[in-house]
């Protein structure tokens, strides 16, 4: 029998317990021996007694799980950096395998964990940390193992994808859709980590570690959220042949340099990522041998996350009777550098409000010309006697040039405001 200790018993923890009970017979048959949850660490045992048929499984002392010699696998589902970092470190030190869905702690401390696991001849798995139920980590490690991964583009936050979908589909404003998402459980009461792009940035760091074998940290990844995206932008994008998604992007350049950033982006309407709606996640991979591939599935919720966690438990269990291969550990990160955002190239969509008077387009065009920026498309949209709205698509330019022309436009006497500016990816 393989004994498991569970730290945390929220929605994900409860779904792990439920799935192991409902699907236990065929899971155990596949493994060759039973998988059993021996103990569950919680803050309050009274809160969860009604859920379990055997309330003696509950404990408020995490150390009783970490120090139990009969428990082989620790599953951490409490989230956040602390105290999860201490619990995982203690578990690995005690030569226990670890399975976690914690993107923040893995993103920040992956190199530390991999070294600890390797030296203690155990493993740490984190499939559920990115993409919910999508097997993206295992696919990058094993399925695409013969490839040099050249790029990935991921919709890896279900909350923001749901919001962008519903703003467009239901013609509602950002705050109305956010409240709707919170009521349905697709957004937290404090959604700032999702909306700001920080959640996706943690996941971008993890994907980079697995795809590129580099130890990027969150302060090296530029991230921008979706709070400035409006229904107008989504409609204009559609008119121009694009959709808007919050993308986590990683790209291999030359001489061990990489691009890593998270931002809203216009992508061609015919691209597979444009068809990913609501709370679904997807990661689009470009490998040197396999070419282009995309994995899609539910990226949020207790059941998809628990499904990924149990697949990790099963993977560890398959090898319990053999010496650990450590194929899941990245112990040899290559020396790398992350290209500064100001030097990265992109097309840009810019929507600005200007005074409705003769010569405005000429003055605006002059700002781009002085920065050696070509305009691929310029269209005038809504207007009244006082103001007009202009949408501009630039050519492929360095981010620094975009910042310079943005400042010039802001200071222009005929400019009222830059209402929106978004990266545009023509060729993913």
N, C-alpha and C positions, 0 to 999 in steps of 0.2 A: 504494500500500500504506500502511495506517495502522499505524504502529509503536507498540507499547505497552511500557512499563517496569513491572515488577511488583515491589513492595517487600513481601516476606514470602511464604513458601511453605509455610505450615501447611496444615490441612485445606481452608480456603477457597481459598487460592492454588492448591493442587493441583487442586481442582475447577474453577477457572477455566481452568487449562491443559487439563484433560481435556475440558471442554465445548467449548472453542474448537477442539479437535482433532476431537471426535466430530461436532459440529454445524457445523463450519466451512464446509462447502460451501454450505449454505442460508443461513447467517448472512452470508457474503461476498456471496452473490447478492442478498440483500435490501439490503445496504449499497451494492453496486455496485463494491466493491474489497475486497481481502483485509485482514483484521485479523491482525496478527502480533505475538507476544510476542518482543521483541528481546532483553531482558535481565531477569534475575530476581535481586534482591538478597537474600542470606541471610547468616546469621551464619557458617555453615560449609558450604562447597561439598560436602565429602565426604558429609555427611548425606543429600543429595538426589540425588547422581549416579545412583543406581540407578533413580530414577523417570523420568529424562529420557533420550530417545534421543540428545540433543545436550547433553552436560554443559557445553559452552562458553557456554550461556545463563546459567550461574550466575556471580555475582560477589559479593564481600564488600564492595565499595565502592559505596555508594548514590549517591555523587556522579557516578559514571560514567553512571548512568541519568538523574539530574536534569540533568546538563550535556550530554547527548547531543542535538545539534540535530535528529537524525532522529526522535527519539521525541516523539510528540505528546501522548500520554496517560499519566499516571502513576496506577497503581492501588496504593493503600496498604491492606494487610490485616494489619498487625502488631498493631493495637489499642493501647489505652492513650494517655495524653496525650503523653508524651515517649518516644522522639524523634519521634513522628508529627507533632507540631505543627511542628517544625523542618523536616521533610521536605516537608510540604504547603506551608508558607510558601515554601520555596526553589523548589518546583516552580511555584507560581503566579507568583513573581517572574521565573522563567525563561520565562514565557508558555506554560506547559503546562497542559492540562486535567487535572483531578484527579477520580478516582473513589475513594470510601472507604466502608468499612462501619463506621467507628469512631465509635460513638455518644458516647463521652466527649469526644473532641476536637472533634467537631461541636457538641455541646451547649455546651461552654465557650467556643468560639472562632468560632462561626458568623458573627457580625457582622464580625469581622476578616477571615475568609476571603472573605465575599461582597464586601466592599469591595476587597480585593486582586484578586480575580478580575475584577471589573468594570473596575478601572483598568488591568488588563493584557489586557483583551479576551479572556479565557478563561472557563472555567466550572468549577464544582465540583459534583459529583453525589454523593448519599449515600442513595440508595433503600434500600440494604441495612442502613442504620444502625437502622431501625425495622421490625419485623415480618418479618424474613427475606425470604422470597420474595413477600410481599404487596406489590403496587404502590401502597402507601398514599401515599407522597410525591408521586408523579406524579398520582395521583387527586386529591389535594387541590390541587395546582398547576394541573392542566389539566382533569381530568374534572369537578371541582366548581368550576371557575374562575368560573362565573357566580353563585356563591352566596356569601353571607356565612355563614361557618360559626359556628353558635351554640354548639355543644358537641361534644366527642368523649369517648368512653369506650373505653379500650383494654385488652385482655388482651395485653400486649406482652412478656411474659417466659415462655418455654416451660418453663423449669425449675420455676418456682413453680406453673404451671398443671398440669404433669405430677404434681407432688407432691400438690396438692389433689385431683386426680382420683383418684389411686391410694389415698390415705388413705380416701376414701369408698368406692370400688369394692371394695377388698380388705380393708377393716376393719383397717388397719395403723396403727401410730403414726408420727409425723413422722420420727423418726430412722431407722426401718427403711426407709421409702420413700425418704428422701434417699440412703441407701447404695445402694439399688436403682437410683436415677436416676444416681448416679455410675458404677456398674458398666456401665450401658447407654450412657453418654456423654451423657446429658441434663443432667448437672450437673457443674460443675468440682470438682476436688479441694478447692479453697477456694471454696465456694459463697456466701460472705458477701455479695458484691455483688448476687447474685440474691435471696437469702433476705431481705435487709434492705430490699429495694425500691429500692435505689440505681440499679440497672440500668434499672428501669422509669422512675425519675425523670429520668434522662438522656434517655430516649426521649420522655417527656412534654414536656420542654423543646423538643425538636426538632419534635414535632407542633404545639406552640403557635406556634413560629416560622413554620411553613408554613400552619397553619390561621388564626391570628389576626394574623400579621405583627408579632409582638412578640419582643424579645430577653430572654427570662426566663433567669435563672441558677439553678444548682442550689440555692443557699442560699435562694432564694425559694420553693422547692417543698417542702412538707411530705411526707415519705414514711415509711411504716410497712410492715414486712415481714410474713411469714406464720408466723414461728417460734412464735407463741403460739396458732395455730389448731390445735384438736384434733379428733379423730374425733367427740367429743360435740357440738362446735359444728356440724360439718357435718351430723350426724344431726338435731339440733334445728332447724337451718335448713331442712332438707328437710321435716320435720314441719310447719313453719310455712308452707311453700310457697315457699321460697327456696333458692338455691344460693350458695356463697361463692366469689368470684374476687378475685384481686389486680387492681385496676383503676387505670389511669392516667387521670385525669379532667381535662378542661379545659372551662371554661364561661365564655361571654361574659356579663358583667353590664352595668351602665350606666356611662356616663362613662369609657370606656376602662379599666374595672376588670375583672379576670379572676380566676377560681378555678383554681388548678393544684395538684393533690395526688395522691399515690399511696397506696393503703391497701387492705387486705382489705375487701370489702363484700358484704353480702347483697343479691342481686338476684332479682327474681321468676323463678320456675322457668320461666315461659312466655316470658321474654325471650330473644331470639336469642343473647345472650352466654352464657346458661346452658347452651347446647348445645355450647360450645367446650370440648373435653376434651384431655387429654394435652399433648403439646408444641405443639399448635396455638395460633396467635395470631389475634386478630380486633380490628378497630377499628370501632366503631359511631359514625357521623357524623350530625349533625343540621344540615342546611343550610336557609337561609330559603326556598329555592325547591324544592329536590329533596326536602326532608323528611328521612326517616330512611333511612339506607343502612348496610350492613355489609360489610366485606371480611374474608375469613378465609382462612388458609392456614398452611402450616408456617412457624413462626417461628424455627426453629433448625436447625443442621446445615450442612454444607459445601455441598451441592447447592443448597438454596433460596437461601442467601446468595450463592453464586456466580452463580446465575441472575439475581438482582437486579443484581449488579455488571455482568454482561455486558449487561443491558438498558440500563444507564447508558452503557456503552461504545458501544453501538449508537446510542443517542440522540445522543451527541456526534458520532459518525462520520457520521450522516445530515447534520449541519450543517457538516462540515469544509470543504466547498467553498463555503460561504456565510459571510457575516458573522454572527458569533455574536449571537443575539437576546437573550441573557442572561435569558430568561424563567425560568430555573431559579434565579436569584439574588434574594434578598430584600435589596435595597439601601436600602429606605425603611421601616425599622421605625417603627411609630407609638409615640408616647409612651403608656406604659401603667403600671398598677400592679396588683400581685397582691394580692388580698384576703387579709388575715391569716386563718389557719386558725381562730382563735378566734371569728371573726365569721361563718364559713360555717355553713349550715343542713344538718341531716341528721336522719333517724330513727336510733335506736341500738338495737342488740341487746346486752343485758347479762346475763351468766350469773354468778350468785354463789352461794357456799356460805354457809349461815347455821346458827345453832344451832337445833335442832329443839325449840322451846318455844312456848307460847301467846303471842300478841301480836306475833310477829315480822313478819308481813305488814303489820300496822298501823304499826309503827315504820319499816319500809322505805318504805311509801307516804307517810308523813309527810315523809321526806327529799325526795321528789320534789315534794310539795305546797309545801314551803317555798321551793323554787327555781322555783315556777310552771311545773313540767314535768308535762304530762299523760301518764299511762300508757295506751297503746293496748291492751296485752295483758300479762297476768302469769299465769304458770303455774308450779305446783310440780311438780318432776320427782322424781328419785331421793331417797330419804330413808332414814335409819335412826334408831336411838334417840338419837343424838347430833347429827346434822346433816341438813340438807335442802338441795336444790338448787333455785334459783328462776331462771326465765328471764323477762326483762322486755323489752318492745318499747316505746320511747318515741314520743311524737309528734315532729314536725319542730321541732328546737330548735337554737339556736346552740351551736357546739362549746364555747364558754366555759361555758355552763350544764351541759353534759355533764361537763366537767372538775370543776365545783363539786360536782355530785351524786355523782360518782365518789369524790371525796375524802370527802364526808360519809358515804357507804356504807362506805368503808374504815375510817373511825374509829368506826363504829357498834358498840356493845358486842355486839350479837347477830350481827354479821357475822364470818365466818371468813376469807373472801377473795373478791375479785372474780376469778373464774377466767378470764373472757374478756369483751371488749367490742369490738364491730365496727360500723362504719357500715352502715346499711341504706338502699338506694335503692329506693323504691317506684315512682318514675316517672323512668326514664332518658330 
